[in-house]
Amino acid sequence: MSYPDLLLKLAEEISTNPIILFSGAGISKASGIPLAGEIIDEVLSTLRLSKEDIDSFKRSHLPFEAFIETLIQTTDLENIYAIFRQGFPNSNHILFYHLARKGYIRAIITTNFDTHFEDVFSLQGEALKTYWLDEELGQVDWNLPCTKLIKLHGSVSDKKSLAITIHKVANQRSASARSKVIEQIFSNPEKVTVLVVGYSCSDNFDINPAIRKIEKPRSRIILVSHVDDANNTPTVEELSTSIYAGPFTKYTGYVLRCNTDELIKCIWEVLLNSSPPLNPKINKEWVRLIERWYNEAKNHLKEITSYYIAGLLFKASLNLNRSNYFLKNAINNTTDENIAVQLHQYMGDNFRDLGNLNESTFHLEQALILARKKGLLSAQARAFASLGIIKADQKLPGSAIEYYQKARELAKKSGEIELMGVCIGNIGIELKNLGGKDQLIESIKYHKQAMAIAHQKGDKRSEMRTLINLGITHADLGRRMKAIGYYRQARRIAKELGDIYHEAASLANEAEDISGVDREGAINLLKEAIILFESIGSQQWVTYCKEKLRDIN
């Protein structure tokens, strides 16, 4: 199919009903803003990592928000944020401004941090209503006569809220606001057409799960999948069968496999009867900004800069052995005891996750000794909390509770409210593990305190886990209906977050509780759980559910 034919098809969609534009980083590349992958590559190269380490890290497919969140933990990111203030609106932004002005586009949804859409509307004196804060995303006024710009991941114009949003996305918290606006777009009863351009479909922490979870999508999708070759012949593929459909496989619509620049040029000519303006010459200022970021990090971290940052990046990507290699080198080369506290904490947590409890205990006790010496209350709280988890792993609930109580008190004194909530929840778990009726009743009190803190902080993931723990505890007390209610609340949040593991776990827990009174219902729930566990490769739980099925049968 030729570009003119594609445009006729697209023009027909637009003329039938104003579209919603869903755009990603590809839209702003011609303004001099690099793609996420390019930023990651440059940071890894600046850290002087080997090719083997770079390749290993990239295979983890760590989401960009989680990558940036890791950097936020280590250094000031002003120079990284400055990357997204580069350049000027390009022909893409200008095109979609004109289409919006003509009434072809009713709203623009973007995951981009930059302000080039805002800039082009401002330069033209055109009204634009922008939403980016969580509280705004849940209250979009779709009836406003002007164009709406919805920034799902925040804006570089508000660095403080951007850092908060990145933290929430990276930790899969406060997804409900983004989930709500996505549901409004893709399950709109008006059956709007959504044009997806310059979007890689790689937001696996929030956007993709929210798009997939919509049970009855009504929007029609036109997904532009970029092909580098400008001379290629464009093709049209059904979403249901295309490998490029991303989270849209159950939607109606199609994938356009084409060179996006050629498509944009053709839209200018066909719909606006004009040639696109020349884009500004792209410079490499963003590369210098990354080098400047690294040099400023060295002012704080000195000779261990690369070891420290690489250790945290590999930790975030779950390559814990490689993380420990870099963290150990950082410990061996630093004289800063404040930094050494953090490094021992990270290594202790890594070794615990690797199952080496002796090494974990050694590093956590080192962190605790140094934190006490330096008077670091929050660091002491984290070390005590991690040591409590080790005692729990060793099936020593009484000792675990003692550590959690110490961590809780220190967390409260140092204002670490989230950590305090985690410790309270962990105390609830260990009280349940003690098994007596009085301990179970006390466990419920602790879980409710933990859930209140999670709700206050917008931590949906902790809220979901606490609901499951409440369900299990009520089941142990013989309160079957209360348990089921908690499992179902947890399941709703798990679906919202796209957390397949906990969605399946809630199904399995409910099945176990109803198996004595509703055999058929329990079988159906277990079958559903098996499908979900299989989809994420959780063979241990697949086996567990199949054993439960055999018991019921």
LOVOVO-595382 format. One line per 4 residues: number of its first residue (from 1); for each residue x, y, z of C-alpha. Coordinates in nm, 4 decimals, always signed. Layout:
# residues N
NUM) X:Y:Z; ...
END
This chain:
# residues 553
1) +0.0000:+0.0000:+0.0000; +0.1390:+0.3449:-0.0941; +0.1601:+0.6442:+0.1398; -0.1210:+0.8296:-0.0452
5) -0.3435:+0.5219:-0.0020; -0.2563:+0.5079:+0.3648; -0.3388:+0.8757:+0.4003; -0.6780:+0.8325:+0.2367
9) -0.7494:+0.5575:+0.4871; -0.6283:+0.7732:+0.7744; -0.8112:+1.0845:+0.6503; -1.1324:+0.8843:+0.6385
13) -1.0852:+0.7841:+1.0028; -1.0185:+1.1451:+1.1050; -1.3061:+1.2961:+0.9091; -1.5519:+1.0457:+1.0563
17) -1.4692:+1.1334:+1.4154; -1.2013:+1.3550:+1.5770; -0.9163:+1.1385:+1.6981; -0.7131:+1.1185:+2.0158
21) -0.3375:+1.1298:+1.9586; -0.1282:+0.8974:+2.1775; +0.2384:+0.9890:+2.1394; +0.5712:+0.8735:+2.2766
25) +0.9360:+0.9766:+2.2640; +0.9656:+0.9288:+1.8878; +0.7645:+1.2486:+1.8363; +1.0361:+1.4625:+1.9978
29) +1.3477:+1.2981:+1.8550; +1.3743:+1.5560:+1.5744; +1.3856:+1.8290:+1.8422; +1.7165:+1.6898:+1.9692
33) +1.5730:+1.4878:+2.2562; +1.7174:+1.1342:+2.2529; +1.5119:+0.8193:+2.2901; +1.5171:+0.6387:+2.6246
37) +1.7451:+0.3667:+2.4874; +1.9970:+0.6249:+2.3680; +2.0106:+0.7862:+2.7137; +2.0596:+0.4474:+2.8793
41) +2.3388:+0.3578:+2.6335; +2.5181:+0.6867:+2.6939; +2.4944:+0.6612:+3.0743; +2.6298:+0.3057:+3.0706
45) +2.9155:+0.4103:+2.8429; +2.9907:+0.7107:+3.0650; +3.0194:+0.4723:+3.3618; +3.2978:+0.2994:+3.1643
49) +3.1278:-0.0386:+3.1811; +3.2549:-0.3237:+2.9662; +3.0649:-0.4272:+2.6556; +2.9687:-0.7527:+2.8305
53) +2.8198:-0.5617:+3.1250; +2.6356:-0.3192:+2.8975; +2.4887:-0.6054:+2.6926; +2.3940:-0.7932:+3.0103
57) +2.2212:-0.4879:+3.1590; +2.0278:-0.4115:+2.8410; +1.8974:-0.7690:+2.8257; +1.7163:-0.7015:+3.1539
61) +1.4878:-0.4493:+2.9748; +1.4678:-0.2353:+3.2880; +1.1959:+0.0278:+3.2220; +1.3254:+0.3796:+3.1674
65) +1.1421:+0.5201:+3.4721; +1.3069:+0.2568:+3.6934; +1.6442:+0.3457:+3.5364; +1.5960:+0.7163:+3.6134
69) +1.4645:+0.6369:+3.9630; +1.7885:+0.4475:+4.0329; +1.9938:+0.7493:+3.9266; +1.7804:+0.9735:+4.1507
73) +1.8904:+0.7594:+4.4488; +2.2561:+0.8304:+4.3797; +2.3049:+1.1790:+4.2360; +2.1441:+1.5111:+4.1508
77) +1.9678:+1.4815:+3.8145; +1.9473:+1.8444:+3.7052; +2.1652:+1.7726:+3.3993; +1.9569:+1.4665:+3.3089
81) +1.6350:+1.6685:+3.3354; +1.7950:+1.9373:+3.1188; +1.8045:+1.6840:+2.8330; +1.4253:+1.7126:+2.8109
85) +1.4407:+2.0905:+2.7846; +1.6475:+2.0672:+2.4654; +1.5526:+2.2155:+2.1287; +1.2279:+2.3508:+1.9886
89) +0.8982:+2.2081:+1.8604; +0.9572:+2.0117:+1.5418; +0.7365:+1.9418:+1.2399; +0.5550:+1.6663:+1.4296
93) +0.4435:+1.8968:+1.7126; +0.3527:+2.1685:+1.4639; +0.1532:+1.9248:+1.2472; -0.0535:+1.7965:+1.5382
97) -0.1109:+2.1532:+1.6570; -0.2625:+2.2376:+1.3147; -0.4722:+1.9209:+1.3148; -0.6013:+2.0058:+1.6618
101) -0.6786:+2.3630:+1.5527; -0.8818:+2.2281:+1.2593; -1.0763:+2.0050:+1.4976; -0.9233:+1.6767:+1.3810
105) -0.7614:+1.6056:+1.7203; -0.9585:+1.6454:+2.0427; -0.6877:+1.5416:+2.2897; -0.3185:+1.4566:+2.3002
109) -0.1923:+1.1873:+2.5377; +0.1825:+1.1593:+2.5851; +0.4385:+0.9850:+2.8036; +0.6986:+1.2519:+2.7186
113) +0.8542:+1.4770:+2.9827; +0.9356:+1.7624:+2.7400; +0.7150:+2.0697:+2.6842; +0.7224:+2.0971:+2.3052
117) +0.3480:+2.0479:+2.2650; +0.2860:+2.3211:+2.5237; +0.5413:+2.5449:+2.3511; +0.3876:+2.5240:+2.0034
121) +0.0355:+2.5978:+2.1317; +0.1708:+2.8888:+2.3399; +0.3626:+3.0349:+2.0455; +0.0427:+3.0329:+1.8396
125) -0.1676:+3.1779:+2.1227; -0.3944:+2.8725:+2.1146; -0.5728:+2.7475:+2.4262; -0.4455:+2.4185:+2.5675
129) -0.5524:+2.2526:+2.8933; -0.2659:+2.0480:+3.0372; -0.2939:+1.7695:+3.2969; +0.0006:+1.5931:+3.4622
133) -0.0462:+1.5703:+3.8391; -0.2092:+1.2545:+3.9782; -0.5042:+1.4471:+4.1163; -0.5553:+1.6125:+3.7745
137) -0.5340:+1.2903:+3.5737; -0.8320:+1.1507:+3.7588; -1.0443:+1.4571:+3.6768; -0.9949:+1.5318:+3.3066
141) -1.2751:+1.7510:+3.1713; -1.3358:+1.5964:+2.8314; -1.6084:+1.8527:+2.7524; -1.3747:+2.1521:+2.7466
145) -1.3841:+2.3167:+2.4004; -1.0044:+2.3468:+2.3792; -0.7479:+2.0728:+2.3126; -0.6527:+1.8605:+2.6145
149) -0.2889:+1.7572:+2.6731; -0.2533:+1.4671:+2.9179; +0.1033:+1.3928:+3.0318; +0.0970:+1.0484:+3.1870
153) +0.4511:+1.0574:+3.3276; +0.4763:+1.4204:+3.4323; +0.6458:+1.7311:+3.2958; +1.0011:+1.8633:+3.3113
157) +0.8475:+2.2056:+3.3786; +0.7722:+2.0821:+3.7318; +1.0849:+1.8960:+3.8469; +0.9570:+1.8205:+4.1945
161) +0.6372:+1.6540:+4.0763; +0.8288:+1.4840:+3.7929; +1.0635:+1.3186:+4.0440; +0.7616:+1.2078:+4.2501
165) +0.5874:+1.0681:+3.9410; +0.9006:+0.8801:+3.8291; +0.9281:+0.7312:+4.1792; +0.5643:+0.6228:+4.1734
169) +0.5838:+0.4742:+3.8227; +0.9112:+0.2930:+3.8994; +0.7613:+0.1477:+4.2176; +0.4203:+0.0874:+4.0567
173) +0.2423:+0.3182:+4.2974; -0.0523:+0.5533:+4.2446; -0.1249:+0.3838:+3.9130; -0.4987:+0.4400:+3.9637
177) -0.4981:+0.7971:+3.8267; -0.3198:+0.6932:+3.5048; -0.5303:+0.3794:+3.4882; -0.8489:+0.5852:+3.5155
181) -0.7640:+0.8236:+3.2328; -0.6528:+0.5326:+3.0123; -0.9818:+0.3572:+3.0798; -1.1697:+0.6754:+2.9831
185) -0.9799:+0.6845:+2.6538; -0.9895:+0.3209:+2.5510; -1.3320:+0.2194:+2.6793; -1.5011:+0.5432:+2.5708
189) -1.8638:+0.4707:+2.4703; -1.8207:+0.7173:+2.1817; -1.5845:+0.4625:+2.0231; -1.3125:+0.7177:+1.9467
193) -1.0192:+0.6485:+1.7183; -0.6780:+0.6631:+1.8869; -0.3751:+0.7323:+1.6662; -0.0596:+0.5958:+1.8319
197) +0.2592:+0.7570:+1.6975; +0.6198:+0.7512:+1.8158; +0.5339:+0.5155:+2.1008; +0.7420:+0.2055:+2.1741
201) +0.4768:+0.0262:+2.3869; +0.7424:-0.0431:+2.6519; +0.5763:+0.1060:+2.9620; +0.5350:-0.2283:+3.1351
205) +0.4972:-0.0802:+3.4854; +0.1828:+0.1239:+3.4286; +0.0563:+0.2064:+3.0784; +0.0656:-0.1382:+2.9165
209) -0.1048:-0.3159:+3.2106; -0.3760:-0.0470:+3.2187; -0.4401:-0.0846:+2.8441; -0.4463:-0.4654:+2.8625
213) -0.6785:-0.4832:+3.1631; -0.9685:-0.3088:+2.9871; -1.2111:-0.5962:+2.9400; -1.4303:-0.4405:+2.6697
217) -1.2226:-0.1871:+2.4751; -1.4325:+0.0354:+2.2511; -1.1691:+0.2587:+2.0930; -1.0357:+0.1891:+1.7463
221) -0.6566:+0.1865:+1.7309; -0.4272:+0.3012:+1.4509; -0.0788:+0.2071:+1.5673; +0.2088:+0.3486:+1.3607
225) +0.5057:+0.1106:+1.3860; +0.8211:+0.2789:+1.2606; +1.0418:+0.1265:+0.9895; +1.3852:+0.2881:+0.9431
229) +1.3955:+0.2449:+0.5663; +1.2275:+0.5490:+0.4100; +1.1887:+0.3602:+0.0811; +0.9992:+0.0654:+0.2236
233) +0.6502:-0.0205:+0.1060; +0.4029:+0.0515:+0.3871; +0.1940:-0.2408:+0.5092; -0.1244:-0.2744:+0.7125
237) -0.1575:-0.5534:+0.9704; -0.4483:-0.6471:+1.1943; -0.3826:-0.5793:+1.5622; -0.4974:-0.9267:+1.6627
241) -0.2244:-1.0953:+1.4566; +0.0576:-0.8385:+1.4380; +0.3722:-0.8942:+1.6448; +0.3991:-0.5134:+1.6667
245) +0.0605:-0.4631:+1.8366; +0.2050:-0.4353:+2.1898; -0.0758:-0.4115:+2.4477; -0.3434:-0.3603:+2.1796
249) -0.3891:-0.7191:+2.0566; -0.7550:-0.7439:+2.1624; -0.8488:-0.4041:+2.0188; -1.0037:-0.3353:+1.6803
253) -0.7921:-0.1440:+1.4328; -0.4637:-0.1961:+1.2561; -0.0874:-0.1492:+1.2619; +0.0718:+0.0756:+0.9990
257) +0.4252:-0.0512:+0.9336; +0.5943:+0.2443:+0.7674; +0.8595:+0.5123:+0.7939; +0.7027:+0.7625:+1.0340
261) +0.8860:+1.0619:+0.8840; +0.7466:+0.9817:+0.5387; +0.3991:+0.9360:+0.6866; +0.4161:+1.2726:+0.8660
265) +0.5339:+1.4407:+0.5458; +0.2429:+1.2895:+0.3555; -0.0079:+1.4019:+0.6227; +0.1218:+1.7579:+0.5846
269) +0.0725:+1.7435:+0.2083; -0.2658:+1.5714:+0.2009; -0.4466:+1.7164:+0.5024; -0.2828:+2.0597:+0.5260
273) -0.1908:+2.1109:+0.1590; +0.1559:+2.2188:+0.2670; +0.5110:+2.0956:+0.3058; +0.6409:+2.0377:+0.6599
277) +0.8770:+2.3024:+0.7968; +1.2430:+2.2149:+0.8178; +1.3386:+2.0720:+1.1525; +1.6168:+2.2377:+1.3525
281) +1.9589:+2.0828:+1.3198; +2.0043:+1.8212:+1.5916; +2.3027:+1.8781:+1.8175; +2.4642:+1.6452:+2.0696
285) +2.4258:+1.8752:+2.3697; +2.2482:+1.5939:+2.5549; +2.5684:+1.3849:+2.5456; +2.7575:+1.6712:+2.7118
289) +2.4820:+1.6990:+2.9724; +2.5302:+1.3340:+3.0664; +2.9056:+1.3858:+3.0946; +2.8392:+1.6897:+3.3155
293) +2.6006:+1.4802:+3.5307; +2.8732:+1.2181:+3.5787; +3.1374:+1.4747:+3.6712; +2.9068:+1.6292:+3.9318
297) +2.8358:+1.2824:+4.0729; +3.2124:+1.2372:+4.1147; +3.2216:+1.5451:+4.3373; +3.0141:+1.3472:+4.5882
301) +3.1061:+0.9840:+4.5239; +3.4730:+1.0430:+4.4319; +3.6602:+0.7413:+4.2951; +3.3733:+0.4958:+4.3541
305) +3.1240:+0.6768:+4.1268; +3.1087:+0.4116:+3.8550; +3.1110:+0.1215:+4.1009; +2.8338:+0.2757:+4.3130
309) +2.5959:+0.3664:+4.0295; +2.6610:+0.0419:+3.8387; +2.5943:-0.1561:+4.1563; +2.2541:+0.0043:+4.1987
313) +2.1629:-0.0288:+3.8309; +2.2427:-0.4015:+3.8295; +2.0507:-0.4358:+4.1567; +1.7468:-0.2705:+3.9950
317) +1.7796:-0.5048:+3.6951; +1.7905:-0.8055:+3.9361; +2.1412:-0.9139:+3.8328; +2.2364:-0.9374:+4.2003
321) +2.5703:-1.1157:+4.1609; +2.6970:-0.8468:+3.9261; +2.5533:-0.5807:+4.1550; +2.7517:-0.7268:+4.4453
325) +3.0706:-0.7208:+4.2367; +3.0409:-0.3440:+4.1859; +2.9176:-0.2718:+4.5403; +3.2074:-0.4659:+4.6944
329) +3.4543:-0.2681:+4.4846; +3.2862:+0.0502:+4.6050; +3.3168:-0.0594:+4.9712; +3.6836:-0.1444:+4.9253
333) +3.7582:+0.1957:+4.7735; +3.5635:+0.4402:+4.9896; +3.6621:+0.6117:+5.3142; +3.3197:+0.7772:+5.3518
337) +3.1393:+0.5869:+5.6283; +2.8010:+0.7397:+5.5400; +2.8278:+0.5898:+5.1910; +2.9654:+0.2629:+5.3340
341) +2.6437:+0.2264:+5.5395; +2.4379:+0.2342:+5.2199; +2.6701:-0.0037:+5.0364; +2.6597:-0.2658:+5.3145
345) +2.2795:-0.2337:+5.3262; +2.2516:-0.2920:+4.9506; +2.4851:-0.5926:+4.9640; +2.2995:-0.7346:+5.2637
349) +1.9688:-0.7122:+5.0811; +2.1231:-0.8650:+4.7673; +2.2681:-1.1625:+4.9562; +1.9362:-1.2180:+5.1322
353) +1.7559:-1.2307:+4.7967; +2.0245:-1.4714:+4.6725; +1.9571:-1.6991:+4.9725; +2.2967:-1.6465:+5.1373
357) +2.1747:-1.5482:+5.4838; +2.5193:-1.5597:+5.6493; +2.6717:-1.3065:+5.4090; +2.3528:-1.1015:+5.4288
361) +2.3685:-1.0897:+5.8089; +2.7370:-0.9876:+5.8000; +2.6741:-0.6876:+5.5710; +2.3570:-0.5771:+5.7502
365) +2.5347:-0.5868:+6.0872; +2.8188:-0.3808:+5.9366; +2.5600:-0.1300:+5.8125; +2.4063:-0.1198:+6.1601
369) +2.7417:-0.0657:+6.3355; +2.8339:+0.2224:+6.1043; +2.4847:+0.3747:+6.1179; +2.4937:+0.3776:+6.4983
373) +2.8407:+0.5322:+6.4932; +2.7218:+0.8097:+6.2599; +2.3836:+0.8546:+6.4345; +2.1849:+0.7683:+6.1183
377) +1.8396:+0.6714:+6.2482; +1.6780:+0.5858:+5.9127; +1.9771:+0.3703:+5.8140; +1.9521:+0.1851:+6.1458
381) +1.5812:+0.1299:+6.0809; +1.6492:-0.0206:+5.7374; +1.9189:-0.2521:+5.8753; +1.6948:-0.3749:+6.1590
385) +1.4064:-0.4289:+5.9116; +1.6255:-0.6385:+5.6817; +1.7639:-0.8397:+5.9733; +1.4025:-0.9054:+6.0738
389) +1.3337:-1.0503:+5.7305; +1.6315:-1.2849:+5.7747; +1.4893:-1.4069:+6.1060; +1.1554:-1.4595:+5.9329
393) +1.3300:-1.6600:+5.6590; +1.4864:-1.8702:+5.9350; +1.1363:-1.9405:+6.0760; +1.2057:-1.7458:+6.3948
397) +0.8924:-1.5279:+6.4222; +0.9634:-1.4107:+6.7775; +1.3106:-1.2817:+6.6843; +1.1776:-1.1313:+6.3625
401) +0.9151:-0.9347:+6.5573; +1.1842:-0.7960:+6.7905; +1.3848:-0.6635:+6.4948; +1.0735:-0.5231:+6.3227
405) +0.9707:-0.3436:+6.6428; +1.3142:-0.1785:+6.6673; +1.2974:-0.0840:+6.2991; +0.9459:+0.0529:+6.3424
409) +1.0455:+0.2774:+6.6343; +1.3487:+0.4142:+6.4505; +1.1509:+0.4645:+6.1299; +0.8899:+0.6636:+6.3226
413) +1.1587:+0.8826:+6.4844; +1.3264:+0.9523:+6.1492; +1.0008:+1.0183:+5.9598; +1.0335:+0.7106:+5.7378
417) +0.6576:+0.6515:+5.7262; +0.6608:+0.4005:+5.4393; +0.9255:+0.1888:+5.6128; +0.7268:+0.2092:+5.9335
421) +0.4224:+0.0751:+5.7466; +0.6245:-0.2123:+5.6026; +0.7529:-0.3063:+5.9507; +0.4012:-0.2967:+6.0944
425) +0.2796:-0.5253:+5.8156; +0.5700:-0.7633:+5.8711; +0.4903:-0.7810:+6.2429; +0.1367:-0.8780:+6.1423
429) +0.2700:-1.1591:+5.9235; +0.4906:-1.2985:+6.2008; +0.2088:-1.2812:+6.4576; +0.0004:-1.4850:+6.2144
433) +0.2851:-1.7336:+6.1807; +0.2857:-1.7847:+6.5584; -0.0592:-1.9325:+6.5025; -0.2432:-1.8786:+6.8302
437) -0.5888:-1.7205:+6.8292; -0.4747:-1.4182:+7.0307; -0.1802:-1.3680:+6.7939; -0.4087:-1.3925:+6.4894
441) -0.6424:-1.1280:+6.6302; -0.3429:-0.9054:+6.7095; -0.2098:-0.9690:+6.3571; -0.5267:-0.8230:+6.2069
445) -0.4774:-0.5013:+6.4063; -0.1253:-0.4627:+6.2705; -0.2325:-0.5329:+5.9114; -0.5054:-0.2692:+5.9336
449) -0.2502:-0.0144:+6.0572; -0.0189:-0.1083:+5.7696; -0.3004:-0.0763:+5.5170; -0.3940:+0.2693:+5.6453
453) -0.0342:+0.3864:+5.5932; -0.0164:+0.2303:+5.2453; -0.3437:+0.3980:+5.1499; -0.2209:+0.7332:+5.2849
457) +0.1017:+0.7069:+5.0798; -0.0766:+0.5895:+4.7638; +0.1148:+0.2613:+4.7777; -0.1329:+0.0363:+4.5982
461) +0.1089:-0.2553:+4.5860; +0.1544:-0.2663:+4.9643; -0.2195:-0.2181:+5.0075; -0.2837:-0.5191:+4.7826
465) -0.0372:-0.7417:+4.9688; -0.1833:-0.6379:+5.3036; -0.5337:-0.7247:+5.1843; -0.4136:-1.0741:+5.0924
469) -0.2505:-1.1114:+5.4347; -0.5723:-0.9979:+5.6016; -0.7583:-1.2593:+5.3991; -0.5191:-1.5365:+5.5031
473) -0.5377:-1.4324:+5.8700; -0.9186:-1.4233:+5.8718; -0.9208:-1.7642:+5.7024; -0.6983:-1.9016:+5.9808
477) -0.9590:-1.7720:+6.2275; -1.2338:-1.9533:+6.0337; -1.3854:-1.6297:+5.8987; -1.4250:-1.7548:+5.5442
481) -1.6522:-1.4821:+5.4024; -1.4341:-1.1997:+5.5388; -1.1286:-1.3701:+5.3923; -1.2935:-1.3935:+5.0494
485) -1.3858:-1.0243:+5.0631; -1.0243:-0.9269:+5.1247; -0.8965:-1.1554:+4.8456; -1.1374:-0.9940:+4.5999
489) -1.0349:-0.6417:+4.7001; -0.6714:-0.7435:+4.6507; -0.7560:-0.8957:+4.3124; -0.9129:-0.5702:+4.1909
493) -0.5944:-0.3801:+4.2776; -0.3751:-0.6513:+4.1215; -0.5681:-0.6185:+3.7936; -0.5331:-0.2409:+3.8103
497) -0.1560:-0.2749:+3.8542; -0.1214:-0.5525:+3.5985; +0.0227:-0.7716:+3.8756; -0.0520:-1.1193:+3.7419
501) +0.1267:-1.2996:+4.0256; -0.0863:-1.1519:+4.3041; -0.4033:-1.1739:+4.0960; -0.3399:-1.5485:+4.0631
505) -0.2427:-1.5803:+4.4313; -0.5716:-1.4240:+4.5400; -0.7602:-1.6712:+4.3201; -0.5711:-1.9666:+4.4685
509) -0.6298:-1.8438:+4.8244; -1.0013:-1.7975:+4.7632; -1.0257:-2.1414:+4.6019; -0.8672:-2.3013:+4.9070
513) -1.1128:-2.1275:+5.1400; -1.4269:-2.2226:+4.9471; -1.3261:-2.5762:+4.8456; -1.5205:-2.7296:+5.1335
517) -1.8500:-2.5565:+5.0477; -1.8290:-2.4813:+4.6740; -1.6311:-2.7528:+4.4988; -1.7105:-2.6366:+4.1440
521) -1.6310:-2.2731:+4.2248; -1.2967:-2.3721:+4.3768; -1.2077:-2.5782:+4.0689; -1.2853:-2.2857:+3.8371
525) -1.0776:-2.0444:+4.0466; -0.7810:-2.2832:+4.0519; -0.7994:-2.3337:+3.6754; -0.7982:-1.9574:+3.6277
529) -0.5023:-1.9245:+3.8678; -0.3087:-2.1947:+3.6800; -0.3511:-2.0081:+3.3506; -0.2201:-1.6869:+3.5094
533) +0.0734:-1.8549:+3.6851; +0.1682:-2.0318:+3.3606; +0.1626:-1.6997:+3.1733; +0.4420:-1.5646:+3.3989
537) +0.6359:-1.8903:+3.4230; +0.5669:-1.9461:+3.7937; +0.5971:-2.3250:+3.7800; +0.6120:-2.3704:+4.1574
541) +0.2644:-2.2217:+4.1944; +0.1308:-2.4029:+3.8885; +0.2310:-2.7287:+4.0598; +0.0744:-2.6146:+4.3882
545) -0.2588:-2.5315:+4.2204; -0.2639:-2.8605:+4.0286; -0.2067:-3.0492:+4.3543; -0.4994:-2.8624:+4.5093
549) -0.7126:-2.9554:+4.2091; -0.6260:-3.3220:+4.2564; -0.7140:-3.2971:+4.6276; -1.0555:-3.1496:+4.5443
553) -1.1238:-3.4104:+4.2774
END
